[in-house]
Amino acid sequence: MSAIPHLPALRKGRPYESLDKVQVKDHKTGEVCAEVSQVNAGIVRKDLGKISEARKALKKFTVAQLIEITAKAGESFLNGTLPLGDKGHTQSPEEYIATLSRTSGLPHIMVKRNMAKIHYAMTHMSVILNGLSRGLDMSVIDRGFGEQSGCPVAYFPTTHSLGLVMPSNSPAVNSLWLPSIALKIPVVIKPGREEPWTPFRLIQAFIAAGAPPEAFGFYPTDHEGSGEVVKLCGRNLVFGDVNIAKMYENNPRVQVHGPGWSKIIIGADKIENWREYLDVIVGSISDNGGRSCINASAVIVPKYGKEIADAIAQRLGPVEPLPADDENARLSGFANPKMADYIDAAIDNDLKIPGAEDATAKYRNGPRKVEFQGGIYLRPTIIRCDSWEHPLASREFLCPYASVVEVPQNEVLSKIGYSLIVTAITQDEAFINDLLECGDIDRLNIGPISTMKISWDQPHEGNMFEFLYKRRSIDCA
């Protein structure tokens, strides 16, 4: 058995070793953690031409059976020792945590929290599907038609496969595709370069739990191959930056998970009590190392902006890198140091524009970008902006970053643009009604609720059930 694991491509669940391989390395030492077979666009095209076979394999099960399999797989994912590649290696939960940390930069404690989120989703799939389908009896999906609240209903799949172009920044994003298996839609996964571990481990857990191997495609590939996944799958989840979001913004076959621009808004009726909400604000900005689209990247207040920015900076400014296995670690390293260079330079360049101040600088006692034990880190950055028009007011970065901006309450919703999540700390009924009417907010929290809190049985950047199934009219004689 080779000392270095080899992760093959999985073509309808069957391992495929390619002559073309890439190495996944420790982000600090450069040590090779695994070799991963790469496939070209031609293989993707060939396999997706026969994807209906994978769909047939899942249709042999009822939704209820697949929910049970998903729950069993969740336990294996969290606690089991599972195959790692095709050369006889296995991976315990502890090995998964350590390896993922080494290649992605996430400290162990954050990997554990992401594992717990995935486990919860897998073991509560019936609750999730009930919420997303608004209480539909899942036997309707098995039969194709039935009744709901006394009315005839029929649903048909919008696709024979769900394509996934995954990122490397946060393992928990894999929870978004999990309902697909229970809904009998095969997945075609293009993993993130530094994070093949989570989707591969999930696939192995599903297969061990009794899911048909044919339902899983695992295709490490290049840009052209990723394009073929999106082109040939009837539905897709794509993760990326603003440019990726613009590329697919008018494509109904693609759900883009890009920047969230999530925000905390304190209403005029609650601003005098702003100190009471510091824990919620700080956690929303910094939990999960600030890497998530649901991290708050702006705090919008009617007054006291300077004082609030300073208070947040006092809490986050001193935060520094710690060893990956330290339970108190709050920062993630960068697997790609060039990304850290870019972010650091972008913030500094925009600070040259009058009207913004780095409130964390005086509490940081050093530069924003630091090296620690061979890894590159960005320390938290809180920017106080004089107006929403300043470029740094509406930026989002892959680290604990947020602006603090004073905006009159009656102007907030007309200025802030799209927000994946808004936490509005207010009891002003008129303002709450305006928030409820606002079409630019994807998820709304009313009260001091962290932007990081997710309700799995409610839509997140789209409803997965409605993405994969469409209702049709039906009548039977």
KAFEN-V417286 format. One record per residue. N is the residue number from 1. RES is the residue in three letters. PHI is phi in whole degrees, -180 to 180 (999 if undefined). PSI is psi in radians with two decimals (* if undefined). NEAR is the number of other C-alpha atoms within 10 Angstrom. Layout:
BEGIN
N_RES_PHI_PSI_NEAR, N_RES_PHI_PSI_NEAR
END
This chain:
BEGIN
1_MET_999_2.29_8, 2_SER_-64_2.57_8, 3_ALA_-69_-0.49_9, 4_ILE_-104_2.17_14, 5_PRO_-62_2.62_19, 6_HIS_-120_2.13_22, 7_LEU_-96_1.99_27, 8_PRO_-81_2.85_25, 9_ALA_-68_2.70_26, 10_LEU_-118_1.94_24, 11_ARG_-101_1.74_20, 12_LYS_55_0.75_23, 13_GLY_87_-0.18_18, 14_ARG_-94_2.29_13, 15_PRO_-64_2.46_16, 16_TYR_-138_2.05_17, 17_GLU_-96_2.23_17, 18_SER_-103_2.68_13, 19_LEU_-69_-0.46_8, 20_ASP_-91_2.02_12, 21_LYS_-131_2.64_18, 22_VAL_-119_2.69_17, 23_GLN_-99_2.36_17, 24_VAL_-101_2.14_20, 25_LYS_-117_2.71_19, 26_ASP_-60_2.24_21, 27_HIS_-71_-0.26_22, 28_LYS_-98_-0.86_19, 29_THR_-98_-0.34_12, 30_GLY_81_0.04_14, 31_GLU_-65_2.41_13, 32_VAL_-75_2.16_15, 33_CYS_-97_-0.44_18, 34_ALA_-170_2.77_23, 35_GLU_-107_2.44_18, 36_VAL_-124_2.13_24, 37_SER_-65_2.39_22, 38_GLN_-107_2.44_21, 39_VAL_-113_2.70_23, 40_ASN_-95_3.04_18, 41_ALA_-62_-0.52_18, 42_GLY_-63_-0.70_12, 43_ILE_-67_-0.71_15, 44_VAL_-59_-0.82_23, 45_ARG_-61_-0.78_15, 46_LYS_-61_-0.80_10, 47_ASP_-71_-0.67_14, 48_LEU_-71_-0.30_22, 49_GLY_-68_-0.29_12, 50_LYS_-119_0.40_12, 51_ILE_-67_-0.35_21, 52_SER_-61_-0.45_16, 53_GLU_-64_-0.65_16, 54_ALA_-68_-0.68_24, 55_ARG_-63_-0.72_21, 56_LYS_-62_-0.63_16, 57_ALA_-64_-0.68_17, 58_LEU_-76_-0.53_22, 59_LYS_-68_-0.25_16, 60_LYS_-70_-0.28_12, 61_PHE_-104_2.68_17, 62_THR_-83_2.82_18, 63_VAL_-60_-0.70_22, 64_ALA_-60_-0.73_16, 65_GLN_-65_-0.70_14, 66_LEU_-71_-0.52_23, 67_ILE_-64_-0.74_22, 68_GLU_-63_-0.75_20, 69_ILE_-62_-0.71_22, 70_THR_-63_-0.73_30, 71_ALA_-64_-0.75_22, 72_LYS_-63_-0.71_19, 73_ALA_-64_-0.61_27, 74_GLY_-62_-0.69_25, 75_GLU_-67_-0.71_16, 76_SER_-67_-0.71_22, 77_PHE_-59_-0.76_27, 78_LEU_-78_-0.67_21, 79_ASN_-120_-0.22_14, 80_GLY_-91_2.82_16, 81_THR_-98_2.10_18, 82_LEU_-123_2.77_21, 83_PRO_-59_2.45_19, 84_LEU_-123_1.66_21, 85_GLY_84_-2.84_25, 86_ASP_-121_0.34_16, 87_LYS_-116_0.36_15, 88_GLY_93_0.00_11, 89_HIS_-78_2.65_16, 90_THR_-128_2.95_14, 91_GLN_-141_2.07_17, 92_SER_-82_2.91_17, 93_PRO_-57_-0.69_18, 94_GLU_-66_-0.66_14, 95_GLU_-69_-0.66_12, 96_TYR_-60_-0.82_24, 97_ILE_-61_-0.83_22, 98_ALA_-66_-0.74_17, 99_THR_-69_-0.78_20, 100_LEU_-60_-0.71_23, 101_SER_-62_-0.73_24, 102_ARG_-64_-0.64_26, 103_THR_-94_-0.45_29, 104_SER_-101_-0.40_27, 105_GLY_94_-0.19_27, 106_LEU_-68_2.32_29, 107_PRO_-68_2.80_28, 108_HIS_-55_-0.74_25, 109_ILE_-62_-0.61_19, 110_MET_-74_-0.63_25, 111_VAL_-62_-0.74_22, 112_LYS_-61_-0.73_18, 113_ARG_-66_-0.66_14, 114_ASN_-66_-0.69_19, 115_MET_-59_-0.75_23, 116_ALA_-64_-0.66_16, 117_LYS_-64_-0.77_18, 118_ILE_-65_-0.77_23, 119_HIS_-59_-0.75_23, 120_TYR_-61_-0.80_17, 121_ALA_-61_-0.71_23, 122_MET_-72_-0.57_25, 123_THR_-92_0.01_19, 124_HIS_-128_0.59_17, 125_MET_-65_-0.58_22, 126_SER_-65_-0.65_21, 127_VAL_-66_-0.75_14, 128_ILE_-62_-0.85_21, 129_LEU_-66_-0.60_23, 130_ASN_-62_-0.74_16, 131_GLY_-69_-0.79_18, 132_LEU_-68_-0.54_21, 133_SER_-96_0.04_18, 134_ARG_59_0.77_13, 135_GLY_84_0.29_13, 136_LEU_-66_2.36_17, 137_ASP_-67_2.07_15, 138_MET_-68_-0.19_19, 139_SER_-66_-0.34_14, 140_VAL_-63_-0.64_17, 141_ILE_-69_-0.62_20, 142_ASP_-65_-0.76_18, 143_ARG_-88_-0.49_12, 144_GLY_99_-0.33_15, 145_PHE_-155_2.91_19, 146_GLY_171_-2.58_19, 147_GLU_-130_2.62_13, 148_GLN_-141_2.13_14, 149_SER_54_0.65_8, 150_GLY_82_0.01_7, 151_CYS_-109_2.49_7, 152_PRO_-69_2.40_14, 153_VAL_-137_2.61_18, 154_ALA_-145_2.45_19, 155_TYR_-131_2.50_20, 156_PHE_-130_2.64_15, 157_PRO_-71_2.45_19, 158_THR_-83_-0.14_17, 159_THR_-159_2.82_20, 160_HIS_-98_-0.05_22, 161_SER_-161_2.67_29, 162_LEU_-111_1.99_27, 163_GLY_-84_2.48_28, 164_LEU_-134_2.01_27, 165_VAL_-105_1.74_21, 166_MET_-92_2.70_24, 167_PRO_-93_-3.09_20, 168_SER_-116_0.04_20, 169_ASN_-87_-0.41_21, 170_SER_-156_2.05_20, 171_PRO_-59_-0.54_26, 172_ALA_-66_-0.28_18, 173_VAL_-63_-0.36_19, 174_ASN_-64_-0.34_17, 175_SER_-64_-0.39_19, 176_LEU_-68_-0.52_16, 177_TRP_-93_-0.11_17, 178_LEU_-59_-0.67_18, 179_PRO_-60_-0.39_23, 180_SER_-58_-0.74_17, 181_ILE_-65_-0.79_23, 182_ALA_-63_-0.47_25, 183_LEU_-92_0.19_25, 184_LYS_70_0.50_26, 185_ILE_-113_2.03_28, 186_PRO_-62_2.74_29, 187_VAL_-114_2.51_28, 188_VAL_-123_1.83_27, 189_ILE_-106_2.18_27, 190_LYS_-102_1.82_25, 191_PRO_-74_2.78_22, 192_GLY_-66_2.58_20, 193_ARG_-61_-0.75_20, 194_GLU_-92_-0.03_21, 195_GLU_-139_1.13_21, 196_PRO_-81_-0.22_25, 197_TRP_-63_-0.82_23, 198_THR_-68_-0.90_23, 199_PRO_-62_-0.64_20, 200_PHE_-65_-0.75_23, 201_ARG_-66_-0.69_24, 202_LEU_-63_-0.74_22, 203_ILE_-60_-0.79_24, 204_GLN_-63_-0.65_23, 205_ALA_-66_-0.73_25, 206_PHE_-63_-0.79_24, 207_ILE_-64_-0.74_19, 208_ALA_-63_-0.51_18, 209_ALA_-83_-0.10_19, 210_GLY_112_0.08_15, 211_ALA_-72_2.58_23, 212_PRO_-69_2.24_19, 213_PRO_-56_-0.53_21, 214_GLU_-61_-0.32_21, 215_ALA_-76_-0.05_27, 216_PHE_-126_2.10_27, 217_GLY_-111_2.33_30, 218_PHE_-129_1.82_27, 219_TYR_-123_1.44_29, 220_PRO_-62_2.14_25, 221_THR_-154_3.12_27, 222_ASP_-94_-2.96_14, 223_HIS_-61_-0.72_10, 224_GLU_-64_-0.74_12, 225_GLY_-64_-0.71_21, 226_SER_-60_-0.71_23, 227_GLY_-62_-0.65_14, 228_GLU_-68_-0.64_18, 229_VAL_-58_-0.85_27, 230_VAL_-68_-0.65_21, 231_LYS_-68_-0.66_15, 232_LEU_-99_-0.30_17, 233_CYS_-86_2.39_21, 234_GLY_-69_-0.43_18, 235_ARG_-139_2.55_25, 236_ASN_-145_2.55_27, 237_LEU_-111_2.18_19, 238_VAL_-124_2.31_22, 239_PHE_-111_2.35_20, 240_GLY_-180_-2.97_14, 241_ASP_-90_-2.92_13, 242_VAL_-60_-0.68_12, 243_ASN_-64_-0.70_10, 244_ILE_-65_-0.74_14, 245_ALA_-60_-0.73_18, 246_LYS_-67_-0.61_12, 247_MET_-61_-0.62_10, 248_TYR_-114_0.20_14, 249_GLU_-63_-0.44_13, 250_ASN_-108_0.31_10, 251_ASN_-104_1.87_11, 252_PRO_-67_-0.23_11, 253_ARG_-83_-0.10_21, 254_VAL_-126_2.18_22, 255_GLN_-96_2.08_22, 256_VAL_-98_2.21_23, 257_HIS_-109_1.66_22, 258_GLY_-118_-2.55_19, 259_PRO_-58_2.46_23, 260_GLY_-94_-0.48_20, 261_TRP_46_0.75_23, 262_SER_-73_2.60_29, 263_LYS_-141_2.71_30, 264_ILE_-114_2.24_27, 265_ILE_-120_2.20_24, 266_ILE_-102_2.17_24, 267_GLY_-73_2.80_23, 268_ALA_-62_-0.48_18, 269_ASP_-76_-0.24_13, 270_LYS_-118_-0.04_17, 271_ILE_-66_-0.49_18, 272_GLU_-67_-0.34_12, 273_ASN_-104_0.43_10, 274_TRP_-57_-0.54_16, 275_ARG_-62_-0.49_13, 276_GLU_-67_-0.31_12, 277_TYR_-106_0.14_17, 278_LEU_-62_-0.70_16, 279_ASP_-60_-0.75_13, 280_VAL_-65_-0.73_16, 281_ILE_-65_-0.85_27, 282_VAL_-63_-0.77_20, 283_GLY_-64_-0.68_19, 284_SER_-63_-0.59_28, 285_ILE_-79_-0.68_34, 286_SER_-112_-0.28_24, 287_ASP_-58_2.61_21, 288_ASN_59_0.50_26, 289_GLY_69_0.26_27, 290_GLY_71_0.31_25, 291_ARG_-90_-0.12_21, 292_SER_-97_2.67_26, 293_CYS_-68_-0.27_22, 294_ILE_-94_-0.02_26, 295_ASN_-67_2.43_36, 296_ALA_-69_2.29_33, 297_SER_-115_0.05_30, 298_ALA_-154_2.47_30, 299_VAL_-120_2.06_25, 300_ILE_-114_2.16_23, 301_VAL_-135_2.72_23, 302_PRO_-81_-0.39_20, 303_LYS_-164_3.10_18, 304_TYR_64_0.46_15, 305_GLY_-59_-0.76_20, 306_LYS_-64_-0.76_17, 307_GLU_-67_-0.70_15, 308_ILE_-68_-0.76_21, 309_ALA_-60_-0.73_23, 310_ASP_-66_-0.69_22, 311_ALA_-67_-0.73_17, 312_ILE_-64_-0.74_22, 313_ALA_-63_-0.65_25, 314_GLN_-62_-0.59_18, 315_ARG_-79_-0.70_15, 316_LEU_-99_-0.50_24, 317_GLY_-54_-0.77_22, 318_PRO_-73_-0.17_16, 319_VAL_-65_2.28_16, 320_GLU_-135_2.90_17, 321_PRO_-63_2.56_22, 322_LEU_-130_2.87_16, 323_PRO_-54_2.57_13, 324_ALA_-58_-0.54_22, 325_ASP_-93_0.13_15, 326_ASP_-77_2.21_12, 327_GLU_-64_-0.31_12, 328_ASN_-96_0.09_14, 329_ALA_-63_2.33_19, 330_ARG_-125_-0.07_24, 331_LEU_-118_2.59_28, 332_SER_-107_2.48_29, 333_GLY_-79_2.89_28, 334_PHE_-102_2.07_23, 335_ALA_-66_-0.51_26, 336_ASN_-113_1.69_15, 337_PRO_-58_-0.46_13, 338_LYS_-63_-0.52_11, 339_MET_-66_-0.73_14, 340_ALA_-63_-0.72_22, 341_ASP_-59_-0.79_15, 342_TYR_-62_-0.85_11, 343_ILE_-62_-0.81_18, 344_ASP_-59_-0.79_18, 345_ALA_-68_-0.67_13, 346_ALA_-63_-0.75_14, 347_ILE_-64_-0.82_19, 348_ASP_-63_-0.69_13, 349_ASN_-64_-0.75_11, 350_ASP_-74_-0.41_14, 351_LEU_-68_-0.31_18, 352_LYS_-72_-0.30_10, 353_ILE_-81_2.18_12, 354_PRO_-56_2.54_10, 355_GLY_109_0.19_16, 356_ALA_-144_2.57_21, 357_GLU_-140_2.36_20, 358_ASP_-80_1.75_18, 359_ALA_-70_-0.37_25, 360_THR_-85_-0.26_25, 361_ALA_-56_-0.74_20, 362_LYS_-77_-0.25_13, 363_TYR_-101_-0.11_15, 364_ARG_-85_-0.54_19, 365_ASN_53_0.87_10, 366_GLY_155_-3.08_11, 367_PRO_-73_2.84_10, 368_ARG_-70_-0.79_20, 369_LYS_-92_2.16_16, 370_VAL_-133_2.73_16, 371_GLU_-105_2.37_12, 372_PHE_-144_2.12_14, 373_GLN_50_0.67_11, 374_GLY_88_-0.11_12, 375_GLY_-105_2.81_20, 376_ILE_-108_2.30_24, 377_TYR_-132_2.68_23, 378_LEU_-115_2.15_25, 379_ARG_-78_2.77_27, 380_PRO_-58_2.56_27, 381_THR_-136_2.12_26, 382_ILE_-115_2.13_26, 383_ILE_-112_2.14_25, 384_ARG_-90_2.15_28, 385_CYS_-111_2.50_26, 386_ASP_-73_-0.46_18, 387_SER_-153_2.85_15, 388_TRP_-69_-0.30_20, 389_GLU_-75_-0.27_13, 390_HIS_-67_2.43_18, 391_PRO_-55_-0.59_15, 392_LEU_-79_-0.16_27, 393_ALA_-68_-0.57_23, 394_SER_-121_0.51_20, 395_ARG_-92_2.77_16, 396_GLU_-139_2.31_24, 397_PHE_-131_2.84_22, 398_LEU_-85_0.97_19, 399_CYS_-168_2.99_27, 400_PRO_-68_1.75_29, 401_TYR_-139_2.40_25, 402_ALA_-158_2.61_33, 403_SER_-97_2.72_29, 404_VAL_-124_2.13_32, 405_VAL_-136_2.38_30, 406_GLU_-88_2.16_19, 407_VAL_-138_2.26_20, 408_PRO_-56_2.42_14, 409_GLN_-57_-0.63_17, 410_ASN_-74_-0.07_12, 411_GLU_-110_-0.17_10, 412_VAL_-57_-0.97_17, 413_LEU_-70_-0.38_18, 414_SER_-84_-0.19_10, 415_LYS_-110_-0.56_11, 416_ILE_-80_-0.29_19, 417_GLY_72_-2.82_13, 418_TYR_-64_2.46_18, 419_SER_-140_2.17_21, 420_LEU_-63_-0.77_23, 421_ILE_-137_2.37_28, 422_VAL_-124_2.18_27, 423_THR_-100_1.97_25, 424_ALA_-107_1.97_22, 425_ILE_-94_1.66_22, 426_THR_-164_2.71_18, 427_GLN_-125_0.26_14, 428_ASP_-74_1.91_12, 429_GLU_-62_-0.66_9, 430_ALA_-66_-0.71_9, 431_PHE_-68_-0.70_18, 432_ILE_-62_-0.72_17, 433_ASN_-63_-0.69_10, 434_ASP_-64_-0.71_12, 435_LEU_-64_-0.74_19, 436_LEU_-65_-0.50_13, 437_GLU_-84_-0.22_10, 438_CYS_-74_2.11_15, 439_GLY_-83_-0.07_12, 440_ASP_-90_0.00_16, 441_ILE_-108_2.15_19, 442_ASP_-82_-0.81_17, 443_ARG_-129_2.35_21, 444_LEU_-119_2.16_19, 445_ASN_-106_2.17_16, 446_ILE_-106_1.99_16, 447_GLY_113_3.06_16, 448_PRO_-76_1.29_19, 449_ILE_-116_2.30_18, 450_SER_-60_2.46_24, 451_THR_-64_-0.30_27, 452_MET_-81_-0.13_21, 453_LYS_-81_2.11_12, 454_ILE_-112_2.38_14, 455_SER_-101_1.91_11, 456_TRP_-66_-0.41_19, 457_ASP_-91_0.23_19, 458_GLN_-122_2.73_19, 459_PRO_-62_2.58_18, 460_HIS_-133_1.87_17, 461_GLU_52_0.79_16, 462_GLY_114_2.68_14, 463_ASN_-97_2.00_16, 464_MET_-63_-0.63_22, 465_PHE_-64_-0.83_20, 466_GLU_-72_-0.35_15, 467_PHE_-74_-0.62_19, 468_LEU_-97_-0.32_24, 469_TYR_-135_2.55_18, 470_LYS_-128_2.45_13, 471_ARG_-83_2.46_14, 472_ARG_-125_2.78_12, 473_SER_-74_2.64_9, 474_ILE_-150_2.57_11, 475_ASP_-148_2.46_8, 476_CYS_-127_2.30_4, 477_ALA_-91_*_2
END
